[in-house]
């Protein structure tokens, strides 16, 4: 632990969720750290991608990062490592949206269709492509891809395989506009992580009800998708190694308080996850489920031609954090 009376100042880019709200309001504070939680990086739905870019480019020392983008950044030498803190997890079958009037009833119906994801290398898009390919035989090259945002950092240094066609949507290149194009029938489906889009008059989920197919998938695979992971610049931890334990303790404490900040819909979802996955399904540790999930994510990256070879899951984390 840091000696002296001056706390170590640290800014993290985070989404304000029930799992982080106690950190934002200051009811949970990491010992020895003056933590500033930054949530605003851009406007609208593009705020998330802007946060990811700020973390990878070193504009802030760490925070909540797209797991797929983190792995790709790590492989090209960006000095980031993770703590076993998975700030966004959730099944991705529910993330496939289409127009209510389109005759799309099965994943196979997406063959030959126009689909949009906010970034091609976004973690949700990666999971959906993996599910479509391995569960339903719908490979990425069987769809026309339209994206709203450029890939984070220099991910495009290794573009998708040449038989996968990826184009930008027309201006304005925002996620909101991509959804409007689905509502207008100019794009057939959207792969978006946000719940509640099915409440829009012209949108519905492809899988309805989605929980049944997600539960079956988990029972067969043991995978509970990880979307965002907490990362930190390596140099900070090298100079102040004690902050890893302090941060991890605070994040775990904030997670235990999450229910008090949840809506009734979020509480219902949390209870369903517990029944399906067992006690503490969102534990901040590299347990068997998290390990299997990250291994599957890396396999999907290889399968989709985004990386040439796999890597050991442990190599993504600060070694000390896996012992805490």
Secondary structure, DSSP 8 states (H G I E B T S, - for coil): ---SSS-EEEEEE----TTTHHHHHTSS--TTEEEEEE--SSSGGGHHHHHHHHHHTTSSSEEEEEHHHHHHHHHTT--EEE-S---EE--SGGGEEEETTS---SGGGGTT-EEEES-TT-HHHHHHHHHHHHHH---GGGSEEEESS--STTGGGG---TTS-EEE-SSS--HHHHHHHHHTTSSSEEE---TTGGGSTTEEESSSSHHHHHHHHHHHH----EEEEEEEEHHHHHH-THHHHHHHHHHHHHHHTGGGG--HHHHHHHHHHHHHH-S-TT-SS--HHHHHHHHHHHHHHHHTTS-SS---GGGGB-GGGGG-
